Amino acid sequence: MRFSALLSASAILGFSVASSIHRKHEEVHDRRHQDLFKRHTSEASANSSCGCTTIWSTIYGEPTLIQPSEYGSMTASSSSATKTTVDQVTNAPETPTSSPAPVHNAPAHPPEPAKSANPPHPDAVKPAPPAQKPAEAATHPKKPSHESSPASGSHWAMTYSPYTASGDCKSSSEIATDVAAIAAKAFSSLRLYSTDCNGLSAVATAAQSHNLNLILGVYISNGGISIARPQIAEIVSWANSNGHWKGVEMIVVGNEAVFNNFASASELARFVSEARSAFKSAGYDGPVTLTETVDILAKNADVLCPASDIAAANIHPFFNGKVTASGAGEFVASQLELLAQTCPGKEVYNLETGWPSKGSANGVAVPGSWEQKAAVEGIRKMAGGKSTFFSFVDDEWKEEGEWGVERSWGCSQLFD
């Protein structure tokens, strides 16, 4: 039974109300996004502000909040087996849709420097009307090459953004040092969000020298898909001169683009299919996917699941507000189960997860060094072989955000 069919009318309404509010905030803050973008281009502009309260901590502003209302409303109309799983594992009751939780803008990466192939994008793209259902993805995609499993203490991947504390691009030598440190922590893979800051040269070269697999990204920003398209050509060009996809474990097209209203579900699905065709023609036979929050995938399962070779979501326990640090591992595991129900038959992966070490409490979710250690260890034990930990080090180039946590997700020190 498709998981989207389990959603009650109230759950769907809750998603609609929350998404509407968040998107209004995104529109208001879009001017500020443009100012930050222009730090990396030849253009200049004064910062803008709006006086409303939201989290705006990254330059691209990627919310990864999974609405708390999802858990109560979803399970109310689901089968008894599903309800038991959610209630016992997440223990996250419904939040009234009239007061949606603030958006978490997931740490990602600054926009491309002036020399990047991706030009500035001053206008946010509006969602297109629903289109014809995209063609099914390859029936037997190449599985990710890592062999780790969610056994006690295992871990798979780490996110990496090659930026200095001021948001500039790191040098090749600095990148090489960082990648060597990630490899020394016994990770097998490294996730990039985009192609900027020499991500396909310096990062890939360093990763290959340490036998690290790569999770490549095509980033969709508020300029929409047309602005993201050149990254496909850039990845193909890099692969042609780099040993034909050596070490590339998967490619992620879009990071919460639908949640951020940077593309509609149908637009994103078509773009994923377009990217897959281009990569396949260039000799790539691994999985191509997208990543959204679990609720976005559930609402658009009929469109997004067929477009993806594997099912991937960003799962951040802290932003639920009903999950303690000690319960983070169980929460992630339960969300992976929901993801498996959302996209039946697909392998499931958590492409961004962690816990902040500093800041203010979000309900029972309390940041802190001890709490971060407990949360990360719990995720390792319950779903480490399926999770990408965020992030390598604290991101000092970000704003602190509503709870003062956005700079404080660095967790590599917790791994042996």
C-alpha positions in Angstrom: 0.0 0.0 0.0 1.5 3.3 -1.0 2.3 5.4 2.1 0.9 8.5 0.7 -2.5 6.8 0.8 -2.2 6.7 4.5 -2.2 10.4 4.9 -5.4 11.7 6.5 -7.2 14.9 5.3 -5.9 16.7 8.4 -2.3 15.7 7.7 -2.5 16.9 4.1 -4.1 20.2 5.3 -1.3 20.6 7.8 1.3 20.1 5.1 -0.4 22.7 3.0 -0.7 25.3 5.7 2.9 24.8 6.8 4.3 24.9 3.3 2.4 28.1 2.5 3.8 29.9 5.6 7.3 28.7 5.0 7.3 29.7 1.4 6.1 33.3 2.3 9.1 33.5 4.5 11.4 32.2 1.8 10.0 34.9 -0.6 10.6 37.7 1.9 14.1 36.6 2.6 15.0 36.0 -1.1 16.4 39.5 -1.3 18.8 38.7 1.4 19.8 35.5 -0.4 20.7 37.6 -3.4 23.0 39.9 -1.5 24.9 36.9 0.0 25.1 35.4 -3.5 26.7 38.5 -4.9 29.6 38.2 -2.4 30.8 35.5 -4.8 30.2 37.4 -8.0 31.4 40.7 -9.5 28.1 42.3 -8.7 27.4 44.2 -5.5 24.3 44.9 -3.5 23.2 46.1 -0.1 21.7 43.6 2.4 18.0 43.5 2.9 16.0 42.4 5.9 12.4 41.9 6.7 11.9 41.9 10.4 10.1 38.6 10.6 11.2 35.7 12.6 12.6 32.6 10.8 15.8 30.7 10.4 18.1 32.0 7.6 21.4 30.6 8.3 22.8 29.5 4.9 23.3 31.3 1.8 21.0 29.1 -0.2 18.6 28.6 2.7 17.7 24.9 2.6 15.0 24.0 5.2 15.2 20.5 6.4 12.4 20.6 9.0 10.2 17.6 9.1 6.9 19.0 10.3 6.0 17.7 13.7 2.4 17.6 12.5 3.4 14.8 10.2 3.8 12.2 12.9 0.5 12.6 14.7 -1.7 13.2 11.7 0.0 10.5 9.5 -0.3 7.8 12.1 -3.8 8.6 13.0 -5.1 7.1 9.8 -2.4 4.6 9.1 -2.5 0.8 9.7 -2.0 -0.4 13.2 1.5 -1.7 12.3 2.6 1.7 11.0 1.0 3.5 13.9 2.8 1.3 16.4 6.1 1.9 14.7 5.7 5.7 14.7 4.2 6.1 18.2 6.7 3.8 19.9 9.8 4.9 18.1 9.4 8.6 17.5 7.0 9.5 20.3 6.3 12.7 18.5 2.7 14.0 18.9 1.0 16.3 16.4 1.8 20.0 16.4 -1.2 22.2 15.6 -1.1 23.3 12.0 -2.0 26.9 13.0 1.5 27.3 14.6 4.0 25.6 12.3 7.5 25.1 13.6 10.2 27.4 12.2 11.9 26.3 9.0 15.4 24.9 9.5 17.6 26.0 6.7 19.9 23.1 6.2 23.6 23.9 6.1 24.8 23.5 2.6 27.1 25.6 0.6 27.7 29.2 -0.5 26.9 30.1 -4.1 29.4 29.7 -6.8 32.4 32.0 -7.0 32.7 34.4 -9.9 34.6 31.9 -12.0 32.0 29.2 -11.6 30.0 28.0 -14.6 26.8 28.9 -12.8 25.8 32.6 -13.2 23.8 34.7 -10.7 20.2 34.0 -10.5 18.2 37.1 -9.4 14.7 35.7 -9.8 13.1 32.8 -7.9 11.4 30.3 -10.2 7.7 29.7 -9.7 6.4 26.1 -9.6 5.1 24.9 -13.0 1.7 23.3 -13.3 1.6 19.6 -12.8 3.1 17.8 -15.8 2.9 14.3 -17.2 4.2 11.7 -14.8 7.9 11.1 -15.6 9.2 7.9 -16.9 10.2 5.2 -14.5 13.8 5.2 -13.4 16.2 2.4 -14.3 14.8 -0.8 -12.9 18.2 -2.1 -11.7 20.4 0.9 -10.8 23.9 0.2 -9.6 23.8 0.0 -5.8 26.0 2.4 -3.8 29.4 0.9 -3.4 29.6 1.1 0.4 29.1 -2.2 2.2 28.5 -0.8 5.7 25.3 -1.7 7.4 23.4 0.0 10.3 25.2 -2.1 12.8 26.4 -0.8 16.2 29.0 1.9 15.8 29.2 1.8 12.0 29.2 4.9 9.8 29.1 5.6 6.1 29.4 9.2 4.9 30.2 12.8 5.9 29.1 16.0 4.3 31.8 18.4 3.2 31.6 22.1 2.1 35.0 23.6 1.0 34.5 27.0 2.5 36.5 29.1 5.0 35.0 30.8 8.1 34.3 33.9 5.9 32.6 31.9 3.2 35.4 32.0 0.7 36.7 28.9 -1.2 39.4 27.0 0.6 42.7 26.3 -1.2 43.5 23.0 -2.7 46.0 22.3 0.1 43.3 23.1 2.8 40.9 20.8 1.0 43.4 18.0 0.9 44.0 18.3 4.6 40.3 18.2 5.4 39.6 15.2 3.2 42.5 13.3 4.7 41.0 14.0 8.2 37.7 12.6 7.0 39.3 9.5 5.7 41.2 9.1 9.0 37.8 8.9 10.8 37.0 5.7 8.8 34.3 7.1 6.6 33.9 5.5 3.3 32.2 8.3 1.4 32.0 12.1 1.2 29.0 14.1 0.1 29.3 17.4 -1.9 26.3 19.6 -2.5 27.5 21.3 -5.7 30.3 21.8 -8.2 31.6 25.1 -6.9 34.9 25.9 -5.1 36.8 23.2 -7.1 34.6 20.5 -5.8 35.1 18.3 -8.8 38.9 18.8 -8.9 40.5 19.4 -5.6 37.9 17.5 -3.5 37.7 14.6 -5.9 41.4 14.3 -6.3 41.9 14.3 -2.5 39.1 11.8 -2.0 40.5 9.4 -4.6 43.9 9.5 -3.0 42.3 8.2 0.2 39.9 5.7 -1.4 36.9 7.8 -0.4 33.8 7.4 -2.6 32.0 10.5 -3.8 28.3 11.5 -3.5 28.1 14.3 -6.0 25.4 17.0 -6.0 23.7 19.2 -8.6 22.4 22.1 -6.6 19.0 23.8 -7.5 18.7 27.3 -6.0 16.1 30.0 -6.2 17.1 30.5 -9.8 15.5 27.3 -10.7 16.5 24.4 -12.9 17.8 26.4 -15.8 20.5 27.8 -13.5 21.3 24.3 -12.2 21.6 22.7 -15.6 25.2 23.8 -16.4 26.4 21.7 -13.4 25.4 18.6 -15.3 27.7 19.5 -18.1 30.4 20.4 -15.6 30.2 17.0 -13.9 30.2 15.1 -17.3 33.3 17.1 -18.4 35.0 16.3 -15.2 34.2 12.6 -15.4 35.5 12.5 -19.0 38.9 13.7 -17.8 38.9 11.9 -14.5 38.8 8.2 -15.3 35.1 7.9 -16.1 33.3 8.1 -12.8 35.8 6.4 -10.7 34.7 6.4 -7.1 31.3 8.1 -7.7 28.8 6.4 -5.5 25.7 8.3 -6.3 24.6 11.6 -7.7 22.0 13.8 -5.9 20.0 16.2 -8.1 18.5 18.9 -5.9 18.7 19.3 -2.2 15.2 20.1 -0.9 14.4 22.0 -4.0 10.6 21.3 -3.7 10.5 22.2 0.0 12.2 25.5 -0.8 9.8 26.2 -3.7 12.8 26.3 -6.1 11.1 23.7 -8.3 7.8 21.9 -8.4 7.7 18.1 -7.9 7.0 17.5 -11.6 9.8 19.9 -12.6 12.3 18.2 -10.3 11.3 14.7 -11.5 11.8 15.7 -15.1 15.2 17.3 -14.3 16.3 14.2 -12.5 15.4 12.1 -15.5 17.3 14.6 -17.8 20.4 14.4 -15.6 20.3 10.6 -15.5 20.2 10.5 -19.3 23.1 12.8 -19.6 25.2 10.9 -17.0 24.3 7.5 -18.5 25.3 8.7 -22.0 28.6 9.7 -20.5 29.2 6.2 -19.1 27.8 6.5 -15.5 25.8 3.5 -14.4 25.3 4.3 -10.7 22.1 5.6 -8.9 20.8 9.1 -9.5 18.4 10.5 -6.9 17.0 13.6 -5.2 16.6 14.4 -1.5 13.8 16.2 0.3 12.2 16.0 3.7 10.1 13.0 4.5 6.8 14.9 4.4 7.6 16.4 0.9 8.4 12.9 -0.4 5.2 11.5 1.1 3.0 14.3 -0.5 4.6 13.8 -3.9 5.4 10.1 -3.8 3.7 9.3 -7.1 6.0 11.8 -8.9 9.2 11.8 -7.0 9.6 8.1 -6.1 9.5 6.8 -9.7 12.1 9.5 -10.7 14.6 8.3 -8.1 16.8 5.2 -8.3 17.0 5.2 -4.5 14.9 7.0 -1.9 16.8 9.6 0.0 15.8 12.2 2.6 17.4 14.7 5.0 16.5 13.7 8.5 17.3 16.1 11.4 15.9 15.0 14.8 16.7 18.4 16.5 14.2 20.3 14.4 11.3 18.0 15.4 11.2 19.6 18.8 9.7 16.5 20.3 12.9 14.4 20.1 15.6 14.3 22.8 19.3 13.8 22.0 19.1 10.3 23.4 16.2 9.5 21.1 17.8 10.8 17.9 18.9 7.3 16.7 15.5 5.8 17.1 13.9 8.8 15.4 16.2 8.5 12.4 15.5 4.8 12.2 11.8 5.3 12.3 11.9 8.0 9.6 13.9 5.6 7.3 11.1 3.1 7.9 8.5 5.7 6.8 10.7 6.5 3.8 10.7 2.9 2.8 6.8 2.9 3.0 6.7 6.1 1.0 8.8 4.7 -1.9 8.2 0.9 -1.8 10.9 -1.2 -3.3 13.6 1.5 -3.1 16.7 1.4 -1.0 16.5 4.2 1.6 19.2 6.6 2.7 19.5 9.5 5.1 21.6 12.1 3.3 22.0 14.7 6.0 21.7 14.2 9.8 23.4 15.3 13.1 22.9 17.4 16.2 24.1 20.9 17.2 26.7 21.4 20.0 25.6 24.9 20.9 22.5 27.1 21.0 19.1 27.2 22.6 16.6 24.4 23.1 13.9 23.6 20.6 11.3 22.0 22.8 12.9 18.9 24.4 15.6 19.0 21.7 18.6 20.6 23.6 21.9 21.4 21.9 25.2 20.9 23.7 28.4 18.9 23.5 27.1 16.1 25.6 23.8 16.0 23.7 25.6 16.0 20.3 27.7 13.1 21.4 24.7 11.2 22.6 22.7 11.9 19.4 25.4 11.1 17.0 26.2 7.9 18.8 22.6 6.9 18.7 22.3 7.6 15.0 25.5 5.6 14.4 24.1 2.6 16.3 20.6 2.7 14.8 21.2 3.9 11.2 24.9 4.7 10.8 25.3 2.6 7.7 22.5 4.5 5.9 23.3 8.0 7.1 25.4 11.0 6.0 26.6 12.9 9.0 26.4 16.7 9.0 28.9 18.3 9.2 32.7 17.9 9.1 33.4 21.0 11.2 31.4 24.0 12.5 30.4 26.4 9.7 31.5 29.8 11.1 30.5 31.5 7.8 26.8 31.0 8.6 24.4 33.1 10.7 23.4 31.5 14.0 19.7 31.2 13.2 16.7 31.2 15.4 18.0 28.8 18.1 21.6 29.9 17.6 22.6 26.5 16.3 23.4 26.9 12.6 27.2 27.2 13.0 27.5 24.4 15.5 27.0 21.1 13.6 30.6 20.0 13.2 30.9 16.5 14.5 34.0 14.8 13.0 35.7 15.0 16.4 33.2 12.4 17.7 34.4 9.7 15.3 37.5 7.5 15.8 
